[in-house]
Amino acid sequence: MDAPLILVTNDDGMFAPGIKALVESAKEFGRVVVVAPDSPQSAKGHAITISSPLRLNRVDVFGDIEAYECSGTPVDCVKLAKNVVFKDRKPDLCVSGVNHGSNASINIIYSGTMSAAMESSLEGIDSIGFSLLDFSFKADFSASKVIARQLIGHVLANGLRESKLLNVNIPKLPIDQIKGMRVCRQANA
């Protein structure tokens, strides 16, 4: 059986520390391919590019991990990944982030991180958006890596039954101070 195919994307660009943490977490579970914006695209929501040509360039950022920079939005990244990069196979999982700051409540409609995950879920792909409640560029992503590994492994083994999308907000705490995970409904205010 083929190893799981995992798409990694974000809204902060190829060189953001959060995407590096997510690549490190995902690569132990299968074949990872990164398609991310070539510049920060925070708060782009579910925007797509229609007024200019999209560019997709292969880059060497993560060593032996296949990676592409996209000139468009996070949603463009997912669309190009599905229709150009993966034309012969649908990814088993899409993970987006790790975003700096919260993506809770109504904020998910503005979030490029969550919009990329939502777009992937609309394509029938199990998808997870990860956010760390820390806006600092020097944020510590060690707890995020642990939680991402746990959830990636669980979703690949079990799938997502109720929905094709998870929105995960990780507190700014060391992993030994995080008491567990709680599944809850998305608030609307």
C-alpha positions as MATLAB code, in Angstrom:
seq = 'MDAPLILVTNDDGMFAPGIKALVESAKEFGRVVVVAPDSPQSAKGHAITISSPLRLNRVDVFGDIEAYECSGTPVDCVKLAKNVVFKDRKPDLCVSGVNHGSNASINIIYSGTMSAAMESSLEGIDSIGFSLLDFSFKADFSASKVIARQLIGHVLANGLRESKLLNVNIPKLPIDQIKGMRVCRQANA';
ca = [
       0.000    0.000    0.000;
       1.225    3.494   -0.826;
       2.327    5.724    2.024;
      -0.211    8.421    2.921;
       0.088   11.576    0.829;
       0.007   14.713    3.000;
      -0.373   18.250    1.651;
       1.116   20.925    3.908;
       0.154   24.554    3.335;
      -0.291   27.807    5.253;
      -0.955   31.518    4.889;
       2.353   32.807    6.292;
       4.618   31.711    3.445;
       7.256   29.089    2.838;
       9.754   30.426    5.379;
       7.416   30.809    8.357;
       8.484   28.866   11.451;
       5.006   27.349   11.794;
       5.109   25.554    8.451;
       8.533   24.163    9.303;
       7.084   22.724   12.527;
       4.165   21.215   10.606;
       6.444   19.642    7.971;
       8.567   18.106   10.734;
       5.437   16.691   12.367;
       3.880   15.320    9.177;
       6.899   13.756    7.496;
       7.006   10.724    9.779;
       3.531    9.660    8.571;
       4.017    9.508    4.807;
       4.949   11.461    1.713;
       4.761   15.192    2.412;
       4.388   17.800   -0.308;
       4.346   21.491    0.558;
       2.479   24.078   -1.522;
       2.534   27.471    0.193;
       2.298   31.150   -0.738;
       5.460   32.934   -1.837;
       4.628   35.813    0.541;
       2.509   36.274    3.679;
      -1.222   35.967    2.952;
      -2.777   36.361    6.408;
      -6.441   37.389    6.575;
      -7.048   36.577    2.908;
     -10.024   34.433    3.825;
     -11.281   32.254    0.991;
      -9.969   34.574   -1.735;
      -8.805   33.207   -5.073;
      -6.702   34.919   -7.721;
      -8.547   35.820  -10.920;
      -6.854   38.990  -12.148;
      -3.326   37.751  -12.782;
      -1.569   34.530  -13.778;
      -0.652   32.145  -10.984;
       2.914   30.918  -10.723;
       4.001   27.666   -9.110;
       7.735   27.209   -8.624;
       9.533   24.253   -7.107;
      11.817   25.305   -4.250;
      14.375   23.570   -2.050;
      13.443   24.635    1.472;
      12.888   21.412    3.435;
      15.673   19.168    2.146;
      14.177   16.002    0.678;
      10.567   17.268    0.972;
       8.946   18.286   -2.336;
       7.925   21.945   -2.034;
       6.332   24.582   -4.283;
       5.845   28.319   -3.837;
       2.624   29.735   -5.224;
       2.132   33.365   -6.233;
      -1.490   33.264   -5.062;
      -3.578   32.910   -1.943;
      -3.739   29.934    0.427;
      -6.853   28.678   -1.394;
      -4.986   28.986   -4.711;
      -2.259   26.802   -3.178;
      -4.753   24.038   -2.430;
      -6.377   24.290   -5.864;
      -3.012   24.115   -7.635;
      -1.856   21.258   -5.419;
      -4.968   19.231   -6.223;
      -5.136   19.985   -9.955;
      -1.478   20.392  -10.949;
       0.847   18.805   -8.408;
      -1.394   15.829   -7.525;
      -3.246   15.351  -10.777;
      -3.117   11.544  -10.478;
      -3.831   11.107   -6.751;
      -5.889   12.911   -4.125;
      -4.031   13.681   -0.881;
      -5.022   11.601    2.134;
      -4.726   14.629    4.412;
      -4.205   18.380    4.213;
      -2.667   20.226    7.149;
      -2.480   24.008    7.248;
      -0.448   26.253    9.550;
       0.870   26.394   12.124;
      -0.657   29.869   12.253;
       0.529   32.574   14.644;
      -2.436   33.548   16.827;
      -5.953   32.294   17.412;
      -8.366   31.105   14.749;
     -11.433   30.813   16.928;
     -15.061   31.740   16.461;
     -15.952   33.984   13.527;
     -12.269   34.686   12.841;
     -12.030   31.499   10.788;
     -13.814   33.190    7.875;
     -10.949   35.688    7.597;
      -8.156   33.212    8.161;
      -6.006   32.131    5.247;
      -4.833   29.173    7.329;
      -8.364   27.912    7.888;
      -9.522   28.814    4.375;
      -6.831   26.568    2.900;
      -7.985   23.726    5.152;
     -11.641   24.470    4.329;
     -10.934   24.416    0.591;
      -9.277   21.053    0.931;
     -12.215   19.731    2.961;
     -14.604   20.926    0.245;
     -12.629   18.678   -2.112;
     -13.381   15.709    0.163;
      -9.940   15.620    1.800;
      -9.613   15.261    5.575;
      -8.122   18.592    6.666;
      -6.735   20.180    9.815;
      -5.904   23.835   10.421;
      -3.455   24.429   13.268;
      -2.985   27.704   15.157;
      -0.689   28.556   18.056;
      -1.960   31.258   20.400;
       1.281   33.223   20.128;
       1.833   36.089   17.679;
       5.605   36.227   18.134;
       7.746   35.257   15.138;
      10.008   33.584   17.711;
       7.155   31.507   19.158;
       7.959   28.084   20.599;
       6.305   25.461   18.359;
       7.383   22.414   20.381;
       3.892   21.808   21.857;
       2.388   22.381   18.402;
       4.573   19.629   16.966;
       3.453   17.133   19.608;
      -0.231   17.937   19.133;
       0.093   17.942   15.340;
       1.722   14.487   15.437;
      -1.071   13.141   17.645;
      -3.847   14.492   15.434;
      -2.197   13.650   12.104;
      -1.703   10.063   13.262;
      -5.280    9.826   14.547;
      -6.881   11.276   11.414;
      -4.794    9.134    9.065;
      -5.724    6.021   11.050;
      -9.407    6.811   11.619;
     -10.482    9.541    9.224;
     -12.828   12.348   10.164;
     -16.367   11.062   10.612;
     -18.540   14.084   11.380;
     -16.775   16.567    9.156;
     -13.783   16.730    6.858;
     -12.335   19.697    8.800;
     -10.748   20.302   12.203;
      -9.751   23.713   13.544;
      -7.099   23.263   16.241;
      -6.059   26.106   18.550;
      -3.013   25.319   20.682;
      -2.377   27.329   23.873;
       0.890   29.144   24.472;
       2.040   26.625   27.079;
       4.710   23.970   27.388;
       3.347   20.545   26.403;
       3.519   19.259   29.985;
       1.077   22.012   31.031;
      -1.512   21.187   28.353;
      -4.076   18.969   30.065;
      -5.628   17.446   26.952;
      -7.835   18.224   23.989;
     -11.484   19.127   23.832;
     -13.701   18.899   20.773;
     -16.254   21.672   20.614;
     -18.555   23.353   18.128;
     -17.324   26.395   16.240;
     -18.749   29.549   17.861;
     -20.341   32.215   15.705;
     -19.545   35.333   17.721;
];
